[in-house]
């Protein structure tokens, strides 16, 4: 997975694609600790900070 290679932007693009296909995935990403580095990206904050 990208996150293991430090390619967080690519991983975030995949997360965004997944959320577009299944918005319920947002609940999962909010809880997933493995995605913590991605959550620090400004693009993540813009896309998901106000999502529930």
C-alpha positions as YAML, in Angstrom:
chain: A
units: angstrom
residues:
- id: 1
  name: UNK
  ca: [0.00, 0.00, 0.00]
- id: 2
  name: UNK
  ca: [1.15, 3.53, -0.66]
- id: 3
  name: UNK
  ca: [1.17, 4.56, 2.98]
- id: 4
  name: UNK
  ca: [3.98, 2.13, 3.68]
- id: 5
  name: UNK
  ca: [6.09, 3.75, 0.97]
- id: 6
  name: UNK
  ca: [5.45, 7.25, 2.27]
- id: 7
  name: UNK
  ca: [3.40, 8.12, -0.81]
- id: 8
  name: UNK
  ca: [0.56, 9.55, 1.21]
- id: 9
  name: UNK
  ca: [-0.84, 11.73, -1.56]
- id: 10
  name: UNK
  ca: [-1.43, 8.67, -3.75]
- id: 11
  name: UNK
  ca: [-3.02, 6.84, -0.85]
- id: 12
  name: UNK
  ca: [-5.29, 9.82, -0.20]
- id: 13
  name: UNK
  ca: [-6.40, 9.80, -3.84]
- id: 14
  name: UNK
  ca: [-7.39, 6.16, -3.42]
- id: 15
  name: UNK
  ca: [-9.30, 6.98, -0.23]
- id: 16
  name: UNK
  ca: [-11.16, 9.78, -2.02]
- id: 17
  name: UNK
  ca: [-12.07, 7.45, -4.91]
- id: 18
  name: UNK
  ca: [-13.35, 4.88, -2.44]
- id: 19
  name: UNK
  ca: [-15.47, 7.43, -0.59]
- id: 20
  name: UNK
  ca: [-17.00, 8.58, -3.87]
- id: 21
  name: UNK
  ca: [-18.01, 4.98, -4.60]
- id: 22
  name: UNK
  ca: [-19.19, 4.30, -1.05]
- id: 23
  name: UNK
  ca: [-19.73, 7.32, 1.23]
- id: 24
  name: UNK
  ca: [-20.19, 5.01, 4.23]
- id: 25
  name: UNK
  ca: [-16.43, 4.43, 4.06]
- id: 26
  name: UNK
  ca: [-15.93, 7.80, 5.76]
- id: 27
  name: UNK
  ca: [-16.91, 6.21, 9.08]
- id: 28
  name: UNK
  ca: [-14.17, 3.63, 8.62]
- id: 29
  name: UNK
  ca: [-11.41, 6.07, 7.71]
- id: 30
  name: UNK
  ca: [-12.22, 8.25, 10.71]
- id: 31
  name: UNK
  ca: [-11.43, 5.30, 13.00]
- id: 32
  name: UNK
  ca: [-8.56, 3.67, 11.10]
- id: 33
  name: UNK
  ca: [-5.31, 4.40, 12.94]
- id: 34
  name: UNK
  ca: [-3.20, 3.23, 9.98]
- id: 35
  name: UNK
  ca: [-4.42, 6.25, 8.05]
- id: 36
  name: UNK
  ca: [-3.10, 8.76, 10.62]
- id: 37
  name: UNK
  ca: [-0.29, 10.03, 8.34]
- id: 38
  name: UNK
  ca: [-2.82, 10.68, 5.58]
- id: 39
  name: UNK
  ca: [-5.09, 12.53, 7.98]
- id: 40
  name: UNK
  ca: [-2.33, 15.11, 8.50]
- id: 41
  name: UNK
  ca: [-2.41, 16.13, 4.84]
- id: 42
  name: UNK
  ca: [-4.10, 19.44, 4.09]
- id: 43
  name: UNK
  ca: [-6.11, 17.84, 1.28]
- id: 44
  name: UNK
  ca: [-7.52, 15.27, 3.73]
- id: 45
  name: UNK
  ca: [-8.54, 18.02, 6.13]
- id: 46
  name: UNK
  ca: [-10.28, 19.92, 3.34]
- id: 47
  name: UNK
  ca: [-12.13, 16.84, 2.10]
- id: 48
  name: UNK
  ca: [-13.09, 15.15, 5.35]
- id: 49
  name: UNK
  ca: [-12.71, 17.46, 8.34]
- id: 50
  name: UNK
  ca: [-16.40, 18.35, 8.44]
- id: 51
  name: UNK
  ca: [-17.69, 14.89, 7.42]
- id: 52
  name: UNK
  ca: [-19.36, 12.71, 9.99]
...
